[in-house]
Amino acid sequence: MAQRPPTYRVAFLERIDRAPGTASFRFGKPEGYSFAAGQHFLLALETAEGPQRKTFTHADAPDDPFVELTTRLSGSAYKNALEALRPGDQVDLAGPSGTMVIPEGQRKVAFLVGGVGITPAHSILRDAVHRNAPLDALVFYGNRDEHNIPYGDEFREMQASHPNIRFVDVLQSPAEDWTGERGFITPEVVRRYADPAEDRLWVVAGPPAMIDPMEVVLNVLGIPDERRRFERFTGY
């Protein structure tokens, strides 16, 4: 039987708005707490419907002095309780858990993600930048429009300073002067930027509505099972 991760009492620090209806929430990092980029944790809150716990992927890097989650604000009892937190409020955090990490020695990786499904990629890339790791990363990032790209400014800075980290924004409804990719992440879009035959690990993260079509994309591209990783977000 898998051992339950330890639970820590942590303080809420701050909220950071990332896009309309999407925000990050930062908490104090427990003493002695460590995790691998790509892992997740449980956060327990008192809500109007009673105590509830939700799983979130770490959006922070392992050496950040805080724990960060990024989520859509859906209006649920849990999300309302999250929004109601004030700096200094104490909550319970249990972790880390999960194996959605980049294997040691894997130099090339591609992410097929959308919206808050970016959090594993954000943690992994932020960690690689902090450590100056030789990671060749290609991120296909689907969002609605230019105003809905969580972490967009940080990613542009990453790309400018780290030539081996590249982002392909794919927008459903961009402005008329948008010169990037439009619509959805498709095999044709991927082939314009990547060779599917490369020894690249392909990571897909998000809710089932994102995972399922991206699995079809990988099938069309002929990506073998051993070069695929999936992180399914449920109940977010």
C-alpha positions as CSV (number, residue, x, y, z in Angstrom):
1,M,0.0,0.0,0.0
2,A,1.3,3.4,-1.0
3,Q,2.3,5.6,2.0
4,R,0.3,8.7,2.4
5,P,2.3,11.9,2.0
6,P,2.8,14.0,5.2
7,T,0.4,16.9,6.0
8,Y,1.7,20.4,6.7
9,R,0.1,23.5,8.1
10,V,0.9,26.5,5.8
11,A,0.0,30.1,5.6
12,F,-1.6,31.7,2.6
13,L,0.7,34.4,1.1
14,E,-0.9,36.1,-1.9
15,R,-3.0,35.8,-5.0
16,I,-1.7,36.6,-8.5
17,D,-4.2,37.0,-11.4
18,R,-2.9,35.2,-14.5
19,A,-5.7,35.7,-17.0
20,P,-9.5,36.5,-16.8
21,G,-11.0,33.8,-14.5
22,T,-7.6,32.2,-13.8
23,A,-5.3,33.0,-10.8
24,S,-2.3,31.7,-8.8
25,F,-2.4,31.2,-5.1
26,R,0.9,31.1,-3.1
27,F,1.5,29.5,0.3
28,G,4.4,29.4,2.6
29,K,6.7,26.5,2.0
30,P,6.9,24.1,4.9
31,E,10.3,23.5,6.4
32,G,11.9,20.4,5.0
33,Y,9.4,20.1,2.2
34,S,10.8,19.0,-1.2
35,F,9.4,17.7,-4.4
36,A,10.3,17.0,-8.0
37,A,9.1,19.4,-10.7
38,G,5.9,18.0,-12.1
39,Q,4.6,16.5,-8.8
40,H,1.3,17.5,-7.1
41,F,-0.1,18.1,-3.7
42,L,-3.5,18.2,-1.8
43,L,-4.9,21.4,-0.3
44,A,-7.6,21.2,2.3
45,L,-10.0,24.1,2.8
46,E,-13.1,24.7,4.9
47,T,-15.9,25.6,2.5
48,A,-19.6,26.5,2.7
49,E,-20.3,22.8,1.9
50,G,-17.9,21.5,4.6
51,P,-14.2,20.4,4.5
52,Q,-12.9,19.7,1.0
53,R,-9.6,18.7,-0.5
54,K,-8.4,19.2,-4.1
55,T,-5.3,18.1,-5.9
56,F,-3.1,20.7,-7.7
57,T,0.1,20.3,-9.6
58,H,3.0,22.4,-8.3
59,A,3.2,25.5,-10.4
60,D,6.4,26.5,-8.5
61,A,9.9,25.2,-9.0
62,P,11.5,23.1,-6.3
63,D,13.8,25.9,-5.1
64,D,11.1,28.6,-5.0
65,P,10.5,29.8,-1.4
66,F,6.8,29.3,-1.8
67,V,4.2,26.7,-3.0
68,E,2.1,27.9,-5.9
69,L,-1.1,26.5,-7.5
70,T,-2.8,28.0,-10.6
71,T,-6.5,27.3,-11.2
72,R,-9.6,28.4,-12.9
73,L,-12.1,30.2,-10.7
74,S,-15.2,28.2,-11.4
75,G,-17.5,29.6,-8.6
76,S,-17.6,26.2,-6.8
77,A,-17.7,26.1,-3.0
78,Y,-14.0,25.1,-3.0
79,K,-12.9,27.8,-5.4
80,N,-14.9,30.4,-3.4
81,A,-13.1,29.4,-0.2
82,L,-9.8,29.6,-2.0
83,E,-10.7,33.2,-3.2
84,A,-11.8,34.1,0.3
85,L,-8.3,33.4,1.9
86,R,-6.5,36.3,3.4
87,P,-2.7,36.6,3.9
88,G,-1.8,34.7,7.1
89,D,-4.8,32.3,6.9
90,Q,-3.7,28.7,7.8
91,V,-4.6,25.7,5.7
92,D,-3.4,22.1,5.4
93,L,-1.2,20.9,2.5
94,A,-0.3,17.2,2.0
95,G,2.4,16.2,-0.4
96,P,4.2,15.7,-2.6
97,S,2.7,12.9,-4.7
98,G,2.8,11.8,-8.4
99,T,5.3,10.6,-10.9
100,M,4.7,13.1,-13.7
101,V,8.4,14.1,-13.8
102,I,10.9,14.2,-16.6
103,P,13.2,11.1,-16.4
104,E,16.8,11.7,-15.6
105,G,18.8,12.1,-18.7
106,Q,15.8,13.0,-21.0
107,R,17.1,16.1,-22.8
108,K,14.2,16.6,-25.3
109,V,10.6,17.1,-24.3
110,A,7.4,18.5,-25.9
111,F,4.3,19.7,-24.1
112,L,0.7,19.7,-25.5
113,V,-1.2,21.8,-23.1
114,G,-4.0,24.3,-22.7
115,G,-5.1,26.8,-20.1
116,V,-4.2,25.7,-16.5
117,G,-2.9,22.5,-17.9
118,I,0.3,24.5,-18.2
119,T,1.2,24.1,-14.6
120,P,3.4,20.9,-14.9
121,A,5.3,22.5,-17.8
122,H,5.7,25.8,-15.9
123,S,7.2,23.9,-12.9
124,I,9.5,21.8,-15.1
125,L,10.7,24.7,-17.2
126,R,11.1,27.1,-14.3
127,D,13.2,24.4,-12.6
128,A,15.3,23.9,-15.7
129,V,16.0,27.7,-16.0
130,H,16.9,27.9,-12.3
131,R,19.4,25.1,-12.6
132,N,20.5,26.1,-16.1
133,A,19.7,22.5,-17.2
134,P,20.3,21.5,-20.8
135,L,16.6,20.9,-21.5
136,D,15.4,21.2,-25.1
137,A,11.7,22.0,-24.6
138,L,8.9,22.7,-27.1
139,V,5.6,23.9,-25.7
140,F,2.4,23.9,-27.8
141,Y,0.1,26.1,-25.7
142,G,-3.6,26.3,-26.6
143,N,-5.7,29.2,-25.3
144,R,-8.7,31.3,-26.3
145,D,-7.0,34.6,-27.2
146,E,-4.0,36.9,-26.5
147,H,-5.6,38.0,-23.2
148,N,-5.9,34.4,-21.9
149,I,-2.3,33.1,-21.8
150,P,-1.4,32.3,-18.2
151,Y,2.3,32.9,-17.5
152,G,2.6,34.4,-21.0
153,D,5.0,37.2,-20.0
154,E,7.2,34.9,-18.1
155,F,7.3,32.4,-21.0
156,R,8.3,35.2,-23.4
157,E,11.2,36.1,-21.1
158,M,12.2,32.4,-20.9
159,Q,12.2,32.0,-24.7
160,A,14.3,35.2,-25.2
161,S,17.0,34.1,-22.8
162,H,17.0,30.4,-23.3
163,P,17.0,29.4,-27.0
164,N,16.4,25.7,-26.3
165,I,13.0,26.6,-24.7
166,R,10.4,27.4,-27.4
167,F,6.7,28.2,-27.2
168,V,4.0,27.9,-29.9
169,D,0.9,29.7,-28.9
170,V,-2.2,28.3,-30.6
171,L,-5.2,30.6,-30.2
172,Q,-8.8,29.9,-30.9
173,S,-10.1,33.5,-31.4
174,P,-7.1,35.8,-31.7
175,A,-7.2,39.4,-33.1
176,E,-7.1,39.9,-36.8
177,D,-3.4,40.9,-36.7
178,W,-2.3,37.8,-34.9
179,T,0.5,36.2,-36.9
180,G,0.8,32.9,-34.9
181,E,-1.1,29.7,-35.0
182,R,-4.9,29.8,-35.0
183,G,-7.5,27.2,-34.1
184,F,-6.4,24.1,-32.1
185,I,-3.3,22.0,-31.6
186,T,-3.4,19.5,-34.6
187,P,-0.9,17.1,-36.1
188,E,-0.3,19.7,-38.9
189,V,0.6,22.4,-36.3
190,V,3.0,20.1,-34.5
191,R,4.8,19.0,-37.7
192,R,5.5,22.6,-38.5
193,Y,7.7,22.9,-35.4
194,A,8.8,19.4,-34.5
195,D,10.0,16.1,-36.1
196,P,7.8,13.3,-34.5
197,A,10.7,10.9,-35.2
198,E,12.9,12.7,-32.7
199,D,13.7,11.1,-29.4
200,R,11.5,13.5,-27.6
201,L,9.2,12.8,-24.6
202,W,5.7,14.1,-25.3
203,V,3.7,15.3,-22.2
204,V,0.0,16.1,-22.3
205,A,-1.7,17.8,-19.3
206,G,-5.2,19.0,-18.7
207,P,-8.8,17.9,-18.3
208,P,-10.2,15.0,-20.3
209,A,-11.6,17.4,-22.9
210,M,-7.9,18.3,-23.6
211,I,-6.3,14.9,-23.0
212,D,-8.5,13.0,-25.4
213,P,-8.0,15.0,-28.6
214,M,-4.2,15.3,-27.8
215,E,-4.0,11.6,-27.6
216,V,-5.5,11.4,-31.1
217,V,-2.8,13.9,-32.2
218,L,-0.1,11.7,-30.8
219,N,-1.6,8.7,-32.5
220,V,-1.6,10.5,-35.9
221,L,2.0,11.5,-35.3
222,G,3.0,8.0,-34.6
223,I,4.4,8.7,-31.1
224,P,5.1,5.4,-29.4
225,D,3.6,4.7,-25.9
226,E,7.0,4.8,-24.2
227,R,7.5,8.5,-25.3
228,R,4.1,9.6,-23.9
229,R,3.2,11.0,-20.4
230,F,-0.3,12.1,-19.4
231,E,-1.4,14.2,-16.5
232,R,-5.2,14.2,-16.2
233,F,-6.8,17.1,-14.3
234,T,-10.2,16.2,-12.8
235,G,-12.6,18.2,-10.7
236,Y,-10.7,21.4,-11.2
